[in-house]
Amino acid sequence: AAGMFLRLLSDIQWRAAHPKWRRMTGSQRSTSTTAEPPPASLPAQAQVVICGGGILGTSVAYHLSKMGWKDIVLLEQGRLAAGTTRFCAGIVSTARPVSIELKMAHYSNKLYQQLEQETGVQTGYMKTGSISLAQTQDRLISLKRIASSLNVMGIPCEIISPKKVLQLHPLINIHDLVGAMYVPEDALVSSANVSLALATAASRNGVQIHERTSVSHVTIQKGQVTGVETDRGRIQCEYFVNCAGQWAYELGHSGEEPVHIPVHACEHFYLLTHPLQKPLSNSLPTVVDPDGRIYIRNWQGGILSGGFEKNPKPLFTEGRNQLEIQNLQEDWDHFGPLLSALLRRMPGLEALQIMQLVNCPESFTPDMRCIMGESPTARGYFVLAGMNSAGLSYGGGAGKYLAEWIVNGYPSENVWPLDLKRFGTLQSSRTFLRHRVMEVMPLMCDLKVPRWDFQTGRQLRTSPLYDRLDAQGARWMEKHGFERVKYFVPPGSDLLDLDHSKTFYKPDWFDIVGSEVKCCKEAVCVIDMSSFTKFEISSTGDQALENLQYLFSNDLDVPVGHVVHTGMLNEKGGYENDCSIARLSKRSFFMISPTDQQVHCWAWLKNHLPDDSNLVLEDVTWKYTALNLIGPRAVDVLSELSYAPMTAEHFPSLFCKEMSVGYANGIRVMSITHTGEPGFVLYIPIEYALHVYNEVMNMGQKYGIRNAGYYALRSLRIEKFFAFWGQDLDAFTTPMECGREFQVKLDKGMEFLGQEVLLEQKQNGVYKRFTMFILEDHDTDMDLWPWWGEPIFRNGRYVGKTTSSAYSYTLERHVCLGFVHHFDEKTGEELVVTTDFINQGEYEIDIAGQRFQAKAKLYPFSSLFAQRRRKDEVELSGYQGE
């Protein structure tokens, strides 16, 4: 019967509900068991070809057709909705910690609710609500943080007591619970039927759907998609969308020019039971018990329950192709711990008859966030895959954003956290993916406190100083595969404690980072910042300057040796990148960008620079080790090592010069620190890195030199009100909205990308404003800390969210940075945000449901600092994703 049920989903119910399907799609499948008539032939060309007929492929087709695009072909190697979609547990859950994922899930829920009415296809949509249980106080805090985000988005949600849990779901054992989160609008739906409903609507809008058609590879010429080769012939196309689920990786690698899509499948188990003696009500809420690693929903009077075990089983590492996913082997020993957790949570099920243990593949990504966007190497090649077991919840919203991206060139929300370009080729190693997904799958349920790090796939990209720093107590985090120092554990500290300090409250590294910050302000510190992305752009004539002047908002026609801080803007005036550019000579430039810009920025420049052999773009990230010398004594250390005067008269702020340091030549020294403190960054050819580091440390002894890490850097930059790309700045934020007008030269004598929008904002004002908040009534030792993403309230009304925060050791207060919007009280329409609007409000920051008073500032507290910094240094030097 259970096997029958799984077939039923993708066959009988839908075919019965929609007999016109065969006529509409032209697939002409016979309803009898006799030989099928030949399928309709493929068109010779189309504007868009979508590969994959699951929830994602059909959602992209649906949304493209809704936006007026008709010339679309959807290809499915088996039958529609017969892949992972067919085995999906059918839970639509909006409770997501990442803002963009939350928005996608919320949209999906609303879409599925009206789909049956729109298409006539029964989707089985049932609003049951969901309850997320907390067995510990830390888990409850994480739920409260999510609840704060849901509430300000207008999604009903409440934190409830264990007693209320029992009222909502009488079979739940509540003896070990401390609380729960209830989201009444979460729903259940048949995922296969949703997929078929989306396909029906797309087909009515003109999309051609061909089942039993396999894509062998995509042809790419001169970096542009030109067509698709299938087992039934070739289709020429402008756009290709890879929605091939667990086969997305293989499909990406099948052509001559590989597209790297880092997904890997794991086995995922859930069990189905026969109905209870008193069948469960259809309206019972879904239960998620993350501490028990399980989820439970009602299913035809019985239950469906699965989970994310601690020891997952990766699949198909060698690459293996099945047309349709068959039910994999049952493995009761493996499912045992999850079954025990289920029986603990619902003891009344002991006598229940189990119908089947379902084992199906689910695709996971290296960072637990799904993958969408355009390939950095092939224009017109789009990807939507790697849903980390949330394909149904994200499917509607993800399809909408990707369709917008294809039609308009960009989606309507900031999707950078999900962009394919956040990964490089290094995350495509099968060994890396296999090991990482074995960590990722259990993490789906693990408590994720701020600043946690992945443990697998580490020590992949390292600075030449890695071993040297590690021996001195460095504690590491990873960004874009690069190891970076968080802080240094002093000799004699309890190392074990620090490695396991996981909390939403004051962390154990508080005093260590405090002493590093103090040293940056009073003496001199060294931070290894080799992970930053470094490009060189040069030309035979003026081509480099002319093109960069168009792509960057600041004026780069400066004297040789000067450093310019500038945004790389899109046509909407938003930051695609935020960087520093040094003019090395009349015809060559050195560009420093955030670590995670390596793929994104390269792709952006490649797409916007002309194909000119006289213009050369080179990625030199690996050629240079970067040492940041921060603090008032940095001048002394460097002048003694180079026998050259380094004071402001001889080496002004925002200046770059090649120098000798110790025995080493050709070191690019820049008077910029990205923190607002005085100092220099040394870009050292890697073969000299160890020598220069040792020389700097030896010479610095008498000046009290010490190593520091990125946590100190974060504290310094946030108290100086410096925005970093990827956290505070994104493709939807303009320089005018974050107080960076001085980095824009509207009158530089030539047009630049985004200029029109900035001129308009200068004249008419902005609709959000980057603001600094100092928490007033917050006890650092006892209260929950702000980390990022906390709602901001002005006069009791929600106005925005924080984007980053840190403890300021100078102010002895927490500082949060974030954007303030001005919504009309009656209509909710966005209004212009003025300086008066910011200054005249009473502000509160909501940390996990508790509100703390905050003082808003549009400028940093420079007067409070012991030393007056040089004005241009303060204004110009901070940026870059942490």
N, C-alpha and C positions, 0 to 999 in steps of 0.2 A: 504493500500500500504506500509506503514512504517513497519507494522508487517511483511509483506512479505519480505521487504528488510533485516530485521534482520535474518530471516530464510535463505534467499538467500545466505548470507555471508558464512554460514557454510555448506550449502547443495549444492544448484544447481550449482553455478558458478564453484566450485571446482570439484564436481563430473563430471560435463560436461567436464571440462578441462582435467580431468584425469580418464577416464573410467577404466584404468587398476588397479585402487586402490584395487578393491575387490579381484582380483586375487593375488595381491602382499601381502596384509595383512592377507589374509585368513579369513577376517571377513565375506566374502560371503554374503553381505547384498543384498537383492532383491531390484530391482529398482521399482518394482510395489508396490501397497499398500496391497498386500496379505501377509499372515503370512511369517515372515522371516525364512529362514532355520537356523538350529542350528549353533551357532558360533563354530569356530575351538577350539579344546581343548587346555588348557594351558599346557606349558611344565612343567615337574616335577622339573626342576632346570634351573638356569641361573646365569651368573656372576653378572649382574646388573638388578635390577628391579626398574623402574621409575614409580612413581604414579603421574598421572596428564598429560592430553593431551592438555594443553594449550600452549601458546607461550614458557613458560619456560621448561616444560617437553620435548617438541619436540626439543627445542634448545639443551638441554643436550644430548638427544638421537642422534641428528645430529652430534654434536661435538665429542661424544664418538666414533661413527662409523667412523668419519673422521680420528680419531687417531688410527684406526685399531682394536678397540674392536667390536666384532660381536655378542657375546652371551648376548644380551640385550633384555629385555622385557619391553614394555611400556604399562601400564594399565590405562584406562580411565573409570570412573564410568558411564559417559553418552556417548556423542559423542565427537570426537576430536574438540577442539576449541569452545566448547559450554559453557564454563564458562565465567569468566570476559573477557577473550580474545575476545569473540564474540561481546561484547559491547564496546570494546575499541574504542576511538575516532580516532585512526589511525595516530596520529602525532608522527613523529620521530624527537626528539629535542636533540641537543648536548649541548645546553647552560646549563651547570650544575656547581654549585659552588665547589663540591667535586671532586678532581682530578681523583680518580678511577672511579667515576660515569661518568665523562666526557669521559674517555677512553672507557668505556663499550658502551656508546651511539655512539661514533664515529665508533667503530668496527661494531655495529649493523647496522648503516646506510650503511656502505660499503658492509656488507653481504647481506642485503635486496636488494641492488641495482643489484646484480648479480644473485640473487636466481632464478628469472624467467628463465633466460638463462640456468642455471644449471639443473633445474628440469622440465621445460616445464609447470609449474603451474603459471597461471597469478596471480600476487600479487598486481597489481594496483599501483606499485611504481611510484611516481611522485615527482620530485625534485622541490619544490615550494619556498623553503626558508622560513624563519620565521622572524617576527619583534616583539621584546619585547619593550613595551612602558614604558616610565618613566614620571610620573606626578610630581615627586619631584626631587630635586637635590640629595638627599640621594639615591633614587632609581637609578638615573643615575650613581652615584658612584659605586653602587653594580654591575650594568651592565658593567661598565668600567673594574672593577676587573675581571669579568668573561671573557670579551673580551681579556684582556691581556693573560689569560690562553689559550684561544682558539687560539690566534695568534701564540704563541710560539709552539703550537702543530701542526701548519701548517693547521689549519682549518680556511678558509676565514671568516672574521668577521669584521664589522666596526660599529663605533658609528655614527649615522646619525641625521640630523636635522629633526624637525617636517615637514618641507617642503618636504624633501626627502621621508618621510613616506607617504605623500599624493600622491607623484608620483608613489610609489610602490603599493599603495592600495587606489584608489580614493574614496572609501566609508567611509574612516576613518575620524572622527571628530578630528582635531588636536589642537583645541583652548587651551586645558589645558595641552599640553605636553611640556616638556623641552628638550626632545631628545628621542632616541631609539637605540636599538642594532639590526643590520641586519645580519643574518646568512644565506647566500644564498644557502648553501648545505643541509639545513634541508628539510625533505621530508614528504609526505603522502603515506600511504600504507594500504591495507586491512589486519588488524591484523590476522583475521581468516585464510585468504588465505596464509599469511606468515607461520602460524603455520602448515597448511596442506602441504605447499611446503617443510618445514623442515621435516615433517613426511614422505613425499614421498621419499626424498633423503635418510633418515635414513633407510627406509624400503628397498630401493634398495641395501643398504649396509648391509642388513641382520638383521636389528632390527625387532623383532616381535611386532606388535601392536594389542592390544585387547581392543575393546570398550565394553561398557556395563559390565564392570568388577569392582566390588568395593573391595577395600582393607579394611579388618576389623581391622587387627593389624599386627605389625611387631614382629617377635620373636627374642629375644636377649638372648644369653647365655654367661655367664662369660664376660659380657661387649662387646660382639661381635655380629653383626647381623648374624642370621643363616637362616632366611626365612621370607616369607610373607604369611599370611592367607587371602584368598579372598573368595567371595561368590561362586566361581567356583573351589575351591580347593587350595592346598598349593603349593607354589613354593619355593624351597630351593635357597638361594642366598648368595653371599659374601657382596654385596653392595646394599643398598636401598637408593633411592633418593626421598625425599618428596617435590614434586612440586605441592602440592594440593591446592595452593592459599588460599582462605579464610578458607578452611577446614584443613590447615596445623596444626593449633593449636590442633584441636580435634584428628587428626590422630596421632600427637606426643604423646597425652595423652592416646591413646587407648590401648597401651600395658601394660604389668606388670611393666616395667621400663619406666617411662615417659621421653620423650625428650621435653624439654621446648622450644617452638617456639612462641615468643611473637608477634603475629599478631592479629588484630581485624578489622572487616569490618565496613565500613560506607556506607550509601547511597550516590551515586554520580549521579548528574543530568546533562543531556544536552538536548537541543532541536534540532529538525530537521525541516527545513522549506521546503515548495514547492519552485521550481525554481523562481528566480526573473523574471520580465517581460523581462528584457535583462539578460539572464542567466549569472551567474558569470563565469569568465574564470577559467579553471582548474589549471592554473599556478599562480593564485593569492597567495601571501604568507600567511601563517598562522599568525594570530595576537595573541600575548599574552599580556594581560593588567593586570599585577599583582596588581596594585593599585585599579583597578576595580574588581579584583578577577576573571576574566574571560579569556577564550581563544575562538578564532573564526577561523574556517576553512571553505573553500568552500566544498559543498557536492552536487553533481549532479545538479549544476546550482543554488542551494540555499545555505544555510549555516547550519553548525553544530556548536553550541556554548554551552559550559558548564562552570563550575567554581567550586571554593572552598569557600563555604559560611562560615560566621562567626559562625553559630550555627548548626553544622553538626548533622546528625541523625545516631548514632551507630546502628549496626544490629547484631542479633544473639548472644547477650551476653550470653544467656542461653545455646547456642549451639543448632544448628538446622541444619538438613541435607536435602538439596534438591539435587536431582541428577543433574539437569541442572538448571542454573539460569533462572528463568522466569523474565519477566519485572516486577519490583516491582510497587507499586501504584504511579500514578502521584500525585504530590503535588505542585499545582501552587502557593499556598500561600508561601510555603517554597522557591520556585524558584524565587519569586517576585523580591528580591533585585538584583539578578544576571540578570534578564530580564531587569530591569531598567538600570543597568550598560551597558548592550549590546546596548540598544536603545540610550543611551548617546553617546556611542562610534560610533555607526552606525545609525544616525538618519533616514537615508533613508529606514530603515527596517520597519517603523511604519505600512505601509500598507501591509506588507508581510503576507502571510498565513502560519500559523504554522501547520506542519503535525503531530508532536508528541513530547511529553516530555518523554524522556527515563530516567528511574531510575534503576541503576544497582549497585551492591555492588563492592566496591574497598577495598583492604586490606591495612592497615597502620601499621607501627611499632612505638615503643616508641621514636625513635630519628630521624624519617623521612629518615633513610637510610635502604636499603634493607638487607635481611638476607641471607647469604650463608655460607657454610662450613660444617665441620664434627661435630657431636654431641660430647660434652665433656664427655658424659657418655657411649656412645655406638659406638664402632669402626665400621666403614663401614656404619654408618647412616648419610647420607648427606642431606642437606636442601637447597632449593632455593625458597624463598617466600617473601611476604611482600614488594611489589614493589612500594607502595605509589603512585599509579596512573601513574607509568612510566614503566610498564612492557614491553611495546613494544619497547621503547627507549633502555632499558637495556637488553632485552631478549637475543639478539645475543651475546653480550659481556659476560653477566653473565653465559650463558650456556657454553661458551668457557672456562672461568676461572674455573668453577666447574668441567668440564670434565678433564681439566689439573690436577686439585687437586686430582681427583679420580685416574687417570692413573699414574701421577708422584709423588703423595704425597704432592705436593704443586703447586699453580698456578704460572703463569709467571709474575705477578705483585703483589705489596703489597696490599692485600685486607683486612688488619686488620680493617679498618673503617667499613667493612660490615660483619665481622666474627661473626657467631652465638655466639662465646665465649665471645663477649663483654658484653653479658647479663648474669645475674645469674637467679636463680629460682625466685628471688623476683619480676622480671618484668613479671612473668607469672600469677599474680593474675588477675582474670577477671575484678574485680572492678578497679584495677590500669589501665588495658588496656583500659577499656571503657572510663574512665576519661581522660587518656592521648590522645587517638585518637581524642577526641572532641577538644583537644588543637592543636594536630598535623595537622589536616586537614586545619584549617584556616591558620596555619603557612606556608602552601605550598605557600601562596601568600604574607604573611606578610614580611616586610622588616627585614632581619636578620643582624643586625649590630654585630661587634665583641663582644664577651663576653656576649651574651644574654643567658638567662636561661629558662628552662621549669618551669611553675608555678604549674602544676598538679603533683600528685604522689610524693609530697615532704615530708620531715621530716619522711622518712621511716627508714633509718639507721642513727642513731645519736650517737655522743660521749656522755658519761655521763656528760660532761661539757656543753652540748648544751644550756640549760636554763641559766646557769651562764654567758656564753659568749653572748648569745642573749640579756640579760639584760644590757650588757655593750656596745651595739651598733653594734654587729656583723652583717655583711651583707653576705648572704649565697649563695653558688653555689652548684651544685650537681654533683658527679662523681660516677658512678657505684651504684647509689642509696644512696650514702653516702653524708651527708651534710658537707660542708667544708667552712671555713671562707674566704671570698675574702679580706676584710679589716674591720676596726672598725671605725664607724662614731663617731667622738668626740662629747661630749655634746655641745648642742647649734648650731650644723650644721643643715642646712635645709634638713631634711631627705627625703622629697618628691622629691626634685630636684635630689638627688642621685639615688633614686630608678628608676627614669625615664630618667636617662642620657643615651641616646642611640645615638651614633655618630661614624663616621669613623675618626673624628678628635680627638683633645686632650680631654680626658674624665674628668668629674667633680671630679673623685676620685684622680686626679693627685697629688694634694698636700698632701692628707691624706696618700697615699701610700709612698710618699716622706718622710714624717715624720716617718713612720714605718721603712723605710730603714735606715734613719739616726740613729734611736735608735738602730738598729741591729749593726751598725758599731761603735757606740760610747758608748753604755751602755749595755742593755740586753733586749731582747724581748722573748715572749713565743708564739709559734705557735702550735695549736692542730693539730697533724698529725696522729690521730687515724685511719684514713681511709686506711693507707698503709696496704698491704697484708702481713700477718705474718704466716710463716709455721715453724714447728719444725720437724726435721728429726733425728731419733735416731735408735740405733740398739744394739743388745746384744754383738756383736763383732765389727769387722772393716767394716761391710757391708756398713754402712752409708758413711764413708770416701771413700771407694773404688768406690762406685757408683757415689758420688758427684764429685769425681776427674774426672770421665769420662764425666759427664754432664756439668761441668763448666771449663772455659778456664784458670782461675787463679789457683794457688796452694793453696788448702785448708788444706794441712797438716802443719798447723801452730800451735804454742803453744796455749794452752787453754787460752781464754780471748782475743785473737786477732780477729780483724774484717777484712775481705777481701772483697774488691769490685771486682765484677766479672760479666762477661756475661754468660748467658746460651745460647749456640749457637746451630744452626742447622747444618746439614751436609754441607751446603753451607757457613758456617762460619758466618751467619747472626744472629742478636740478636733475640732470642725468648723471652728473658727476660733480664733485667739488674738489678742487685740486690746487697745487702750487706749481707754477711753471717758471723755470729759470731760463733766461736767455744766455746760452753758452757762447754763441757767436752770432754774427749777422744772420746766419742761415741755419742755425740749429738750436733746438729747445729741449729742455729736460723737464719731464712732467711727473710729478709725484701725486699719486691718488690713493684712496683707501685700499686695504688689502683685498676686499671682495669685489673690487672694480676690475680685476685683471681680465676677466672674460667679457664682461658687460662693456667696459670702456673701449676695449680693443674692437669689439663688434661695431660699436657706435661710430668710432673713428673710421673704420674700414668702409662702413656704409655711406659715410658722409664725405670722405676725402676722394678726390678724383683719382682715376686709375692712371697715374702718371709715373713713368719710370724715373723721373727726376725728383720725385718726392718719396722719401723713405721713412716708414714708421717701424721702429724696432722695440720689442719688449726686452728691456735690460734688467728686469726685476732680479734675476738670478745672478747678475754680474756684480751687484753691489751689496755690501753689508752696510746697514745704516745704524749709526750710534748717535743717540740724542743726548747731548750734554746739557743738563738743565741746572740753572742756579747761578747766583751772583759770582761764584768763583770759577765758573766755566771759562771766563776770559783769561784768568791767570793760568789755568792748566794748559789751555791751547797755545797761549803766547809763549810759554816756556818750552812747549814741545816743538813749536814751529819756528822759534826765533823770529817771530814777526809780531808787530803790535796788533792787538785784536780789539782795542777799545773802540767806542762808537765813532770817534773821529776818523779812524783808519778803516774800520770795518762796520759801516752803518747797518741799521736794521734792514731786513729783507734784501740781503746782498749775497752773491754767490761767487766763490773764487776757488780756483784749483791751487792746492798748497801741498807742501811736504809736511808730514807729521811723523816725528821720529825718523826712521830711515826710509819711510814709504813715500813715494811720489804719487802725483795725479789724484789726490783726494779732493773731492768736491765738498767744500765747507759752505754751509748756508747759515745765515744768522736768523734762525726761525726755530721755534721749538714745539709748535702746535699746542702750547699750554698757556701762553701769555706771560710765562716767566722768561727772564733773560737766558740766553744760551745759544747753542749751535747744533746743527745736525751735520754729521760727517758721513758722506757717501764714499765708502772705501772699496776699491776693487777687492774681490773676495780673497785673493791670495795674500793680501796684506792684513786681513781682518784681525787675526789673532795677535800679530805684532802690534798693531795700533791699539787694540784693546789693552794689551799688557802695559804698553807705554803710558796710556791714559791713566790706568789704575795705579801704576807705580808713581807717576808724577803727582797724581791727585791725593796721595796719602796725606801729605802735609796740609791739604785743604779740606780734609774730612770727607773724601769722596766715598760713595757707596753705590751699589747697584739698586735699581728700582724697577718696578713693573708697571703694567698697564692700569692697574687699579689706582695707583697714585696719579697717573696721567689723567684718568677719568675724573678724579676728584678735583684736580687742578683746572681742567678745562671747563668743568661744569660751574665751578664757583666764579669763573671768568666769563660765563655766559657764552661759551663757544658751542655752536651747533656742529654736529658730526653727521656726515652723509650716511644713509642707511638706518639711522635712528631718528634724528630730528628732521633731516632734509630728505626729500624724495622727489619723484618726478611730478608731484602735484604741489610742490612748495616753491615759490619764487623768491628771489633775493629781497624784493620789496616787503614780503610777508615776514622775513626774519631779520630785519634791520641791517641788511647788507647792501644798501643803496651805494655805499662807497666802493663796492667791488664791481659796480656796473658803470661803464662809460657810455652813456647814451649818445654822447656827441663825439665819438672817436673818429668820425669822418667816414665811417662805412657801416653798412647794415650788418647786424649779427642775428643769429637764430634766437627767436623769443623776444626780439626788441619791441615789436608792436604791442605785445601784452604788457610789457613793463612800462611803456609810455602811457598806456591806458590806466594802469594801476597808479602811476605817479600822479595822474590827473584826477582820477576818480576815487582813489583809496583802495584798501584791501579788505577782504572778507575774513581773514584770520590773521592773528598777530602772534609772533613767537614771544613768549613771556617767561620771565624767571620768577620762581616762587620760593620764598624762604619760609619753612614751616615754623610756626610760632609756639603752639602749645604742645609740642611733640617731645616725648621723653626718649632720647636715643637708646637708653639702656633697657627700658621696659616696654615701649610701644612697638608695634609692627613697623617695619621700615617700608618706605616707598621704593619701588624698583623701577618700574616704567609701566605705562598703560593705565595709570589711576585716573578716574574721572575728576575733572575740575569743576567746582561749582562757584558761581558768582551770584551773590545775593540770593542763595538758595536754589538757583537755576543752573542746569547743566550747560557748560559752555565749551567743553573740549576735554582732551586727555593729555596726560604727561607723556613725553617721548623719551626722556632719560632723567635719571636723578642720581645724586651721590651725596655723601656726607661731606660738608665743607669743614675741614679741620681749622681753617682760619676763622670762620664765622661761628664755629661750634654749633652749627645748625644743619639740618638737611636742606638741600637745594634741589628743586625739581624744575625741569624745563618742559615747556609744552605750548600748544597753540590754543589761543582763546578765540572763539567765534562769537558772533552776536546774532542770536535768533530772535525774530519778532515774537513777542509773547502770545499774540493771538493767532497769527498765520503760520509761525515756525519758519518764515522766509529768512534767508541769510541777509544781514545788513552789514554796512561798512563798519569796520572796527576802528575807532579813533583812539588817540592817546588818552583823551578824557575818559572814554568808556573803560579803558584798562585801569586808569588811576583812581576812578571813583567807585570801584566795586569793592565789596567785602568777599574775600575768597576762602574756599575750603577745598582741601584735597581729600578724596575718599579712598582710604586704604582698607580694603576688605570689609567695606560696610561701615567703617568708623571714620568720621570726618574730623580733620584737623585744620585749624585756622592757618592761613598763609598770607604773607605780604607779597604783592605783585610788583615786579620791577621790569622796566623796559631797557635798563642799562645796568652794567655790573657795578658792584660796590667798590670801585677802585679806591675811593677815599679811605676805606677801612683797612686797606693793606698797608703793611709797615713801610714798604718801599713804593715810591711812585714809579710806575713803569713808563717806558717810552710809549707815547700815545700810539704811534703806528704799530709798534710791536703788539700792544694789547689788541688793537683793532683787527690786525691782519693775520695773526698767526695760527689761530686754532681751527681745526677742522677734522675730518676723517674718521670713518667708521671704526669703532673700537674693536 
